[in-house]
Amino acid sequence: MPLCKRKPFPLVKRPQDLKPQELVFLVRLTKEIFRDYGEYMNRINLYCQRVWTCKVTGKTNLTFEEALASEKQAMEKVQQFPKELVAPVLHDVQFSMLTLKDLANKIATKLQENLTEGTELYGKASNRVYPCKIVKVLVEEADRTQYEVVWLDEDKKITGIAVVNGEDLVRKKLPFSREVLKSFIRESTYRSVPWVLHDNLARKHGISTDPPEELRSKVSFQDGRVVIIRKRSVKDEDVQNNGGGEVLRKCKRKKLGKENLESLIPEKNSEKEPVKYPIDDLLVEPASNDPVFTERPSPSRDFNVPMECVGDLLMTWDFYSSFSRLLNLWPFSLDDFENALCHKDSNLILIVESHLAILRLLIKDNGDYTLAIQKKNRKPKITLITWTEYLLDFLEMVDVAELSNHMTTIRRGHYGLLDVHAKLGILQVLVAQALNTNLIRKKLDEYVEQQQVLASTRREEALEEGRKKRQDKELLKAESHGKEIIEGRSGESVGSSSNTMVHGNYSKQNGYVADKRNKDAVLSPGKHALKNILKGQVDTTMRRYGKQQKVDDKATVDIKKGSAKKGAQKLTGDDGYKAVDRSKECRKEYLEREMEKRFIRTNPMGKDKNYNRYWFFKRDGRIFIESSDSALWGYYSTKEELDVFMGSLNRKGERERALKKQLDKYYTRI
């Protein structure tokens, strides 16, 4: 059973007064039964949180389901622990004060050095090494040990017996890893440091359950289990003095632990921390400030093929649509493909061409299929009359048992009488073989490289745009700052000037005084230089801005020429900036479209709170919905259904927030 926050977690007991027809809520993982939906959801939310620990391996930060899977996998390995080593390992574990890592290392080293009865290894005899098994340890001297062994053949049968020295035995590597040893120690004990075995396990192997002398003053027995005697801490005394003793006793009675004491003692002016969204969708609770969500519409499920075939149908059709140019195949709609599969005619052009396109690709690839048809002296050219023969050759090559049963029907010329499952199964195998060809892989590699180049271009343009925005911001800041300084200096010069020349072409400004003995004459040159420096910085920035403005104006002129076709007309002011913004948006859209053209793989747009997946194929205008277990499929085919569905998504949840973002992105194409 997984641990919750490293502590045992009790399950809810089954209600005693359940009626046969009563509707209840059942937890799938633990089979717990709840009558109240709120309690059921609280328990489900707790199981979804990453607060669980695998009891066997000690892995933390897991959900309840992940911890269960980890325990199951670890238990399978623990059960394979060698039986002859169980007792020696348990003797070393009982009442050990080492940490788990040190204890596992100590036991592993001891097992490799010390040989016990029942250990299988290799022994040297007549200058050769033979497999053997120790049956008895014979100690003659302190520094020399002899072993009585039996020789084994390949079938582990005894072929002889002998007495060998310890140096003549070749030790094998331990038949288990140290992680398995740690899991075995955890599973065999009910507490750590000191490690104490379960009573039944200790009795089974004759191991004493009485603590050794050095531990008797540190441990005691409570309810038949060993517990550590802890001295009362100063913190506990403070809790008792502050009136928290009763609460602490309640915690101990309920086995809640001291860490829950603070949560049970009421605090003054305690406020609930606000939730930071987005969070897991199943943890989102309704709030008073939530918008009005629409009721989620029911998807249409009127497929012509069986429900379990819809996923294979979409995958196959998407492959043909995405690689139609490479397959030399004219694109066709999903509805036409679906109707053709359900038709009973054996020579429908769409079905025949779908098979021929991949078969020709396999022949062109010069792979295993080419060798197969060459052995049968087939011509490399496939016709509408002989296409079934080439298809039969392909089915013989792949040798799939489920499809081999339909070869007789195809050989008789009744391909159309096959059910939809068989037709889609054949197409799936064809698609899988096509994806492994060098032609498809080469095309995919080209698409990957082109996508990387486009992504790099988009990233560089975004960085350049950000740099220009920062420059414009610094420019406006410097311009406003320079104007303030110039205006302040000009006002000061007007107030402080006292002399003007009558016959000259200029008047004496502040900072120029005939009398050099005046103290102000010392400060004025510095002020004048500061003014010139600031003015020079502003002029330089303005000149740069003028050059940039000319470039932007030229770009806006080109945009105006291409869009309006009314002659050369220079854009200035707000119209020019709007045109530049439109050109940037068009550039981004162009890069997005070019990246989408380089098809690599179709991924779902996202998931809703119930983990249903939503698919959009660019050659079909519908939104397809796949249930979390892939058992049900549906679709939305109208804008009204899409709008209502988008209105039902809660942006506070992580999955529905990402899904709504993708739907907004592709809204105009759906």
Secondary structure, DSSP 8 states (H G I E B T S, - for coil): --EETTB--------TT--TT---EE-TTT--EESSHHHHHHHHHHHHSS-EE-TTT---SB-HHHHHHHHHHHHHHHTTS-GGGHHHHHHHHTT--S-HHHHHHHHHHHHHHS--TT-EEEEEETTEEEEEEEEEEEEEETTEEEEEEEEE-TTS-EEEEEEEEGGGEE----SS-HHHHHHHHHHHEEETTTTEE-HHHHHHTT---S--GGGTTTEEEETTEEEE-----HHHHHHHHTT-HHHHHHHHHTT--GGGHHHHS--TT-------SSB-GGG----TT----------B---SS-GGGHHHHHHHHHHHHHTTTTTT-----HHHHHHHHH---TT-HHHHHHHHHHHHHHHHHTSHHHHHHHHTT--S---TTTHHHHHHHHHHHH--HHHHTTHHHHHTT-GGGS-HHHHHHHHHHHHHHHHTSHHHHHHHHHHHHHHHHHHHHHHHHHHHHHHHHHHHHHHHHHHHHHHHHHHHHHHHHHHH-----SSSSS---TT--S-TTSTHHHHHHHHHHHHHHHHHHHHHHHHHHHHHHHHHHHHHHHHHHHHH-S------HHHHHHHHHHHHHHHHHHHHHHHHHS-------EE-TT--EEEE-TTS--EEEE-TTS--EEEE-SHHHHHHHHHT--TTBHHHHHHHHHHHHTGGG-
